[in-house]
Amino acid sequence: MKRGLDYDRIAAGYDRRFEHDAPSVATARALVDVIRPMSSPHILEVGCGTGHWLGQLAPVTGQLYGLDRSWGMLAQASAKDLPAGLVQGDAVSLPFARAAFDLLYCVNAIHHFSDQRRFIMDAARVIAPHGRIAILGSDPFYDKNSWYVYDYFEGVWEIDRARFKSWDLLAAWLSAAGFERVEKSEIRHIHTSHEGREVFSDPFLRKQATSQLALLSQEAYDRGLERIQSAIQKAQDRGEPIRFETELSIFMLTGVKQAA
Ligand SMILES: C[S@@+](CC[C@H](N)C(=O)[O-])C[C@H]1O[C@@H](n2cnc3c(N)ncnc32)[C@H](O)[C@@H]1O
């Protein structure tokens, strides 16, 4: 199994995930709530991908910028003609001047960065005094989360455990980098439950729908599907129902950059 996902390869089909994710409105709303009190802010999304969230923020006043490492993802963002400047670069070495932004945010991306602590330190450099950082995403270590994919696809949990940091650790790194009022809030909760074969219609079971499954080899992915198939068959033979459950909380971690 690969550790890093080739986003150039999956860029063209990436936005399909948003077709099935109507509640992602809550994520956009959480960002807009952070931005609302700011006047004409300079805003940077790090790991902006295809620009989905920049597009959601387009009605806010201010200057929007997106940075991503993948040219393929940036090409998708560029085709949307967003009112945002797009920059190719690495999150751990941001090509921007000190104090250039009033808000730097990151959605479902920090676990892909090679050195998350270094990213936070560099973010602190480019955020102006009293400016904000917002990190949004899921936390596989949260004990109320569960995802049936971890049970049926071998190695997926191990790879998430290796690349995700606990949010307590991220919070500690924010404080050490000079952010105060560091707060974690739950911004949405996803619950899905598929009975029996209906699970195969779960859009998030598609191989390219999440980085977890996209990282698997085709053989490992097929083996996972076979395990699901076999569990359904065994349940049927016993005359018992079988359900495939997902409970997933999405969090936002925010901090305010201390005055110099
Ligand atoms: C799961 S996608 C999230 C994209 C977007 N934020 C969204 O929610 O749709 C992760 C993104 O992080 C980008 N990425 C991964 N490592 C990066 C790095 N070191 N620096 C900048 N971007 C990176 C990938 O290219 C990809 O576009």
The ligand as a Gaussian input file, in Angstrom:
#p B3LYP/6-31G(d) Opt

LIG

0 1
 C       -8.307000      15.342000       0.314000
 S       -7.698000      16.628000      -0.700000
 C       -8.566000      18.025000      -0.027000
 C       -8.791000      19.112000      -1.041000
 C       -9.778000      20.196000      -0.586000
 N       -9.327000      20.878000       0.586000
 C      -11.134000      19.574000      -0.347000
 O      -11.559000      19.452000       0.820000
 O      -11.781000      19.178000      -1.322000
 C       -6.050000      16.917000      -0.088000
 C       -5.294000      17.951000      -0.894000
 O       -4.055000      18.240000      -0.226000
 C       -3.076000      18.434000      -1.233000
 N       -1.761000      18.234000      -0.633000
 C       -1.235000      17.084000      -0.162000
 N       -0.006000      17.313000       0.333000
 C        0.237000      18.635000       0.171000
 C        1.325000      19.485000       0.501000
 N        2.404000      19.014000       1.108000
 N        1.234000      20.798000       0.222000
 C        0.118000      21.295000      -0.385000
 N       -0.945000      20.536000      -0.731000
 C       -0.877000      19.233000      -0.444000
 C       -3.415000      17.393000      -2.285000
 O       -2.818000      17.666000      -3.529000
 C       -4.928000      17.482000      -2.298000
 O       -5.373000      18.417000      -3.248000

